[in-house]
Amino acid sequence: MEVLVLAKDSASKPMYEQIFESLRERIQQQQYKIGDRVPSEKELCDEFGVSRITTKKALEMLANEQLIVRQPGRGSFVADTALDELGREGASVAIKGQEQERKLLIGLVITNFSDMYGTELLYGMEEASRKHDSFLVLRRSFGIPEQEEQCIRELLELGVDGLIIFPAQGEYFSDEILKLVVGKFPFVMIDRYLKGIPASSVSTDNVRAAREGTKYLFDLGHQHIAFLTQPPVNTTTIEERIEGFIEAHNDQGILVNREMWVESILSSLPNEFDPEAKHRDVEKLVAHFKKYPQITAVFAAEYDIALLALEAAEQLGMRVPEELSILCFDSPHTERHSRITHLKQNQFDMGEKAFEMVLQHMQAQEQSGVKRVVLPASMVKGTSTSQVREHAVFQPK
């Protein structure tokens, strides 16, 4: 893995700090005298080649130091107290500012996290923040678009230097994300990407992983495999897993029977708070397994969905793995749960890589060179899958 190391010099500072120091020096040298108008946000954008978000932040810092007065509709002007403020601080202020650089703040907006998925992502980001002498600030959106927008706004108001965003699932993406793109604010998507949004992302190679997982079930002799998932509409992670599942069928020359799929699991969604949702999903799977007794294996898009399939099988008296094999993505790191065969995502490296990519974009001062990084998943074989046994097909009661 490539590691980005930030040099301890002015070039490593966020661009808004560099603009702030440049304007401050001009005021100190009286290139801008008391009462003079300093360049506007747009003029600074043109001069330094950055976004208005960046120049606005630099001017706000000058105003906070009482070096300028901002007048809506007119512009920003050197304050009467500017020279007094600079005179009191003297050269020691500039030296102190260089010696005690403000540590970088990187904001994280994530739907939610648990032992099953997300905690290792945080570990990777937190380790990268330590390595680069910076801090990670976390906000959860619970997969609610309005909450996601609010989280982004709050982190920007806090003054974060970059963002990592685990976008909400579904077909709509946040207007706040579009603003980040237009404003060239440094940010990176993690786990998934948004179609039509030119933003860097770090995720698992879901197509390849799902393809390998499905092939593993085929190698065990399974021909009738049900794919279980939440509604996949415009959630790239799920769409890619479906793509890999279908590709594996094509590789084997086996027709895909979508009637055996269940694409309406809702209880695993981060914005589902109804305590009865899980019960409804289990009932749905019980009815499905009764309707299609030829199913000998299921490929669950997520671990929580695999647990629903396991519960449905138990209610029906189906033996796992003798009568039903279960495979999924991810699993908690506990011995009790590791019995489910799963595709383990490299969450730690995903988190670490996302953090470092944000720093790279900050150094470039723009969201150019959009990158999409995909990392491999690994197969962890448990006791929930086995060879198809003849004459062991489940007979619904």
C-alpha positions in Angstrom: 0.0 0.0 0.0 1.3 3.4 -0.9 1.6 5.7 2.1 1.3 9.5 1.8 3.6 11.4 4.1 2.9 15.1 4.6 6.0 17.4 4.9 6.1 19.8 7.7 6.2 22.9 5.7 3.8 25.5 4.3 3.0 23.4 1.2 1.6 20.7 3.5 -0.9 23.2 5.1 -4.5 23.3 3.9 -4.9 25.9 1.1 -7.2 28.1 3.2 -4.4 28.5 5.7 -1.9 29.4 3.0 -4.3 32.0 1.6 -4.9 33.4 5.1 -1.2 33.7 5.8 -0.6 35.4 2.4 -3.3 38.0 3.0 -2.2 38.5 6.5 1.3 39.2 5.4 0.1 41.7 2.8 -1.8 43.6 5.5 1.2 43.5 7.8 3.4 45.0 5.0 0.6 47.5 4.3 0.0 46.4 0.7 -3.6 46.7 1.9 -4.0 49.7 4.1 -6.7 50.4 6.7 -10.0 50.7 4.9 -8.8 49.1 1.7 -10.9 46.4 0.2 -9.2 43.0 0.1 -9.8 40.6 -2.8 -13.2 38.9 -2.9 -13.9 35.2 -2.6 -14.1 34.9 -6.4 -11.0 37.0 -7.0 -9.0 34.8 -4.6 -10.4 31.7 -6.4 -8.9 33.0 -9.6 -5.6 34.0 -8.0 -5.0 30.7 -6.1 -7.0 28.3 -8.3 -9.2 27.0 -5.5 -12.9 26.7 -4.6 -15.0 29.4 -3.0 -15.4 27.1 0.0 -11.6 27.5 0.5 -11.4 31.2 0.0 -14.4 31.8 2.2 -12.8 30.0 5.0 -9.6 32.0 4.6 -11.5 35.3 4.8 -13.4 34.1 7.9 -10.1 33.4 9.6 -9.0 36.9 8.9 -12.2 38.3 10.3 -11.9 36.2 13.4 -8.4 37.7 13.9 -10.0 41.1 13.6 -7.8 41.9 10.6 -10.7 42.5 8.2 -14.4 43.5 8.4 -16.8 41.7 6.2 -19.7 43.8 4.9 -22.4 41.8 3.1 -23.0 43.0 -0.4 -19.9 45.2 -0.4 -16.9 43.0 0.4 -14.1 42.7 3.0 -12.1 45.6 4.2 -8.9 46.0 6.3 -10.1 46.7 9.9 -9.1 49.9 11.8 -7.6 47.6 14.5 -5.6 45.4 12.0 -2.2 47.0 12.5 -2.7 47.1 16.3 -3.5 43.5 16.3 -0.5 42.6 14.2 1.7 45.0 16.2 0.8 43.4 19.5 1.5 39.9 18.2 4.7 40.9 16.3 6.9 38.5 14.6 6.4 35.9 17.4 2.9 35.2 16.2 4.1 34.2 12.8 6.8 32.0 14.3 4.3 30.4 16.7 1.9 29.8 13.9 4.6 27.9 12.0 5.7 25.9 15.0 2.2 25.1 16.2 0.3 24.2 13.0 -3.3 23.4 13.5 -3.8 19.6 13.2 -5.9 18.4 10.3 -9.5 17.4 10.9 -11.1 14.8 8.6 -14.8 14.3 8.9 -16.5 10.9 8.5 -20.2 10.5 7.6 -21.2 6.9 7.9 -24.6 5.2 7.8 -23.8 3.1 10.9 -21.3 0.6 12.1 -21.2 -2.6 14.1 -19.0 -5.6 14.8 -20.4 -7.1 11.6 -19.4 -4.3 9.4 -17.9 -0.8 9.9 -15.8 -1.1 13.1 -12.8 -2.3 11.1 -13.2 0.6 8.7 -13.0 3.0 11.7 -9.9 1.3 13.0 -8.2 1.8 9.6 -9.1 5.5 9.5 -8.1 6.1 13.1 -4.7 4.4 12.5 -4.1 6.6 9.4 -5.1 9.7 11.4 -2.5 8.8 14.0 0.1 8.2 11.3 -0.5 11.6 9.8 -0.8 13.5 13.1 -4.5 14.4 12.5 -7.9 13.7 13.8 -11.1 11.9 12.7 -14.5 13.4 13.5 -17.5 11.0 13.2 -21.2 11.6 12.4 -23.8 8.8 11.7 -26.5 9.3 9.1 -28.4 6.0 9.6 -28.9 5.9 5.9 -31.3 8.8 6.0 -30.6 11.3 3.1 -31.7 14.4 5.1 -29.6 13.3 8.0 -26.6 12.8 5.7 -27.0 16.3 4.4 -27.1 17.7 7.9 -24.0 15.7 8.9 -22.0 17.1 6.0 -23.1 20.7 6.7 -22.2 20.3 10.4 -18.8 19.0 9.7 -18.1 21.7 7.2 -19.2 24.3 9.7 -16.9 22.7 12.2 -14.0 23.4 9.8 -13.0 19.9 8.7 -10.3 19.9 6.0 -11.6 16.9 4.1 -14.4 14.3 4.2 -14.9 10.6 4.0 -18.5 9.7 3.1 -20.2 6.3 3.4 -23.3 7.4 1.3 -26.8 6.5 2.2 -28.3 3.6 0.3 -30.9 4.1 -2.4 -31.5 5.9 -5.7 -31.0 9.5 -4.5 -27.7 11.2 -3.6 -27.3 14.3 -1.4 -27.3 17.8 -2.8 -24.6 18.5 -0.3 -22.3 16.0 -2.1 -23.0 17.8 -5.4 -21.9 21.0 -3.7 -18.7 19.3 -2.6 -18.0 18.3 -6.2 -18.7 21.7 -7.6 -16.7 23.4 -4.9 -13.8 21.0 -5.4 -13.8 20.2 -1.7 -11.5 17.2 -0.9 -13.6 14.1 -0.2 -13.7 10.3 -0.8 -16.5 7.8 -0.9 -16.1 4.6 0.9 -17.7 1.2 0.5 -19.6 2.4 -2.6 -19.8 5.1 -5.2 -22.6 7.2 -6.6 -23.3 7.0 -10.3 -22.7 10.2 -12.2 -20.7 11.8 -9.4 -17.0 12.4 -10.3 -15.6 11.6 -6.8 -12.9 9.2 -5.7 -14.0 6.0 -3.9 -12.6 3.0 -2.1 -14.6 -0.2 -2.0 -14.4 -4.0 -2.2 -14.2 -5.7 -5.6 -17.8 -6.9 -5.1 -18.2 -8.4 -8.6 -15.2 -10.6 -8.3 -16.0 -11.6 -4.7 -19.6 -12.5 -5.5 -18.5 -14.4 -8.5 -16.0 -16.5 -6.5 -18.6 -17.1 -3.7 -21.1 -18.3 -6.2 -18.6 -20.6 -7.9 -17.8 -22.1 -4.5 -21.4 -23.1 -4.1 -21.5 -24.5 -7.6 -18.4 -26.5 -6.8 -20.2 -28.0 -3.9 -22.9 -29.2 -6.4 -25.6 -26.6 -5.7 -27.6 -25.7 -8.8 -30.6 -23.9 -7.3 -29.2 -20.9 -5.4 -31.4 -18.1 -4.0 -30.0 -14.7 -3.8 -31.3 -12.7 -0.8 -30.9 -8.9 -0.7 -32.4 -5.6 0.3 -33.9 -3.6 -2.7 -30.8 -3.1 -4.9 -32.0 0.1 -6.7 -28.9 2.3 -7.4 -27.0 0.9 -4.4 -23.8 0.1 -6.3 -22.5 -2.4 -3.7 -25.6 -4.6 -4.1 -25.8 -4.1 -7.8 -22.2 -5.3 -8.2 -22.8 -8.4 -6.0 -25.8 -9.3 -8.2 -23.6 -8.8 -11.3 -21.0 -11.2 -9.9 -23.7 -13.7 -9.0 -25.0 -13.6 -12.6 -21.6 -13.8 -14.1 -20.8 -17.0 -12.1 -24.0 -18.6 -13.5 -22.9 -17.6 -17.1 -19.5 -19.1 -16.4 -21.1 -22.4 -15.5 -23.7 -22.3 -18.3 -26.5 -22.3 -15.7 -29.6 -20.2 -16.3 -30.4 -17.6 -13.7 -33.8 -18.2 -12.1 -34.7 -14.8 -10.6 -38.0 -16.2 -9.2 -35.9 -17.9 -6.5 -34.4 -14.6 -5.4 -35.8 -12.4 -2.6 -35.0 -8.7 -3.3 -37.2 -7.1 -0.7 -35.4 -7.6 2.7 -35.9 -4.4 4.7 -34.9 -5.1 8.3 -31.1 -4.9 7.4 -31.4 -1.4 6.2 -29.7 1.2 8.4 -32.8 3.4 8.4 -35.2 0.7 9.3 -36.2 1.1 13.0 -39.4 -0.9 13.0 -39.0 -3.8 15.5 -41.4 -5.9 13.6 -39.4 -5.6 10.3 -37.2 -8.6 11.1 -40.2 -10.8 12.0 -41.8 -9.9 8.6 -38.6 -10.7 6.7 -38.3 -14.1 8.4 -41.9 -14.9 7.6 -41.2 -13.8 4.0 -38.3 -16.3 3.8 -40.3 -19.1 5.4 -43.0 -18.7 2.7 -40.3 -18.5 0.0 -38.5 -21.7 1.1 -41.9 -23.5 1.1 -42.7 -22.2 -2.4 -39.3 -23.2 -3.8 -38.3 -26.5 -2.1 -35.6 -27.1 -4.8 -33.5 -24.3 -3.2 -30.4 -26.0 -1.6 -28.3 -22.8 -1.0 -28.7 -19.1 -0.4 -26.3 -16.3 -1.1 -27.1 -13.5 1.2 -25.9 -10.0 0.3 -25.1 -9.2 3.9 -24.5 -11.0 7.2 -27.8 -9.8 8.8 -29.7 -11.3 5.9 -27.9 -14.6 6.4 -29.1 -14.7 10.0 -32.7 -14.2 8.7 -32.3 -17.2 6.4 -30.9 -19.2 9.3 -33.9 -18.3 11.5 -36.3 -19.2 8.7 -34.6 -22.5 8.2 -34.8 -23.3 11.9 -38.5 -22.5 11.9 -39.0 -24.9 9.0 -36.9 -27.6 10.5 -34.4 -27.3 7.6 -30.9 -28.6 8.6 -28.0 -26.3 7.9 -25.9 -27.2 6.0 -27.3 -30.7 5.2 -30.5 -29.3 3.5 -29.6 -25.7 3.1 -26.2 -24.1 2.7 -25.8 -20.4 3.6 -23.1 -18.0 2.3 -22.9 -14.2 2.8 -20.7 -11.1 2.9 -19.0 -10.3 6.2 -19.3 -11.7 9.7 -18.6 -10.5 13.2 -15.1 -11.4 14.5 -16.3 -13.9 17.1 -15.9 -17.6 17.1 -19.7 -18.1 17.7 -20.6 -16.3 14.4 -17.7 -17.4 12.3 -19.5 -20.7 11.5 -21.3 -18.9 8.6 -19.2 -19.2 5.4 -18.6 -15.6 4.3 -16.6 -13.3 2.0 -14.5 -11.1 4.3 -13.9 -7.6 3.1 -10.6 -5.9 3.9 -12.2 -3.2 5.9 -9.1 -1.9 7.7 -7.2 -1.3 4.5 -10.3 0.3 3.0 -10.5 2.8 5.9 -6.8 3.5 5.8 -6.7 4.0 2.1 -9.7 6.3 2.1 -8.1 8.6 4.7 -4.8 8.8 2.7 -6.7 9.5 -0.5 -8.4 12.5 1.2 -5.0 13.8 2.2 -3.8 13.4 -1.4 -6.7 15.4 -2.7 -5.9 18.1 -0.1 -2.4 18.4 -1.3 -3.6 18.7 -4.9 -6.0 21.4 -3.7 -8.7 20.1 -6.1 -10.7 17.0 -6.7 -8.9 16.2 -9.9 -7.6 12.8 -10.9 -10.7 10.9 -9.6 -9.7 7.4 -8.6 -11.7 4.3 -7.9 -9.8 1.8 -5.8 -11.2 -1.7 -5.3 -9.7 -4.2 -2.8 -10.1 -8.0 -2.9 -12.2 -10.0 -0.4 -11.2 -13.4 1.0 -13.3 -16.5 1.5 -13.7 -17.7 5.1 -15.2 -21.2 5.1 -17.4 -22.0 8.0 -19.8 -24.8 8.8 -22.9 -23.3 7.1 -22.0 -24.8 3.6 -21.5 -28.3 2.5 -21.7 -30.6 -0.5 -25.2 -31.2 -1.9 -26.5 -34.5 -0.5 -28.7 -36.6 -2.7 -32.1 -37.5 -1.4 -31.7 -34.7 1.3 -33.9 -32.2 -0.5 -36.1 -30.4 2.0 -39.8 -31.4 1.9 -42.1 -28.7 3.2 -44.6 -29.8 5.7 
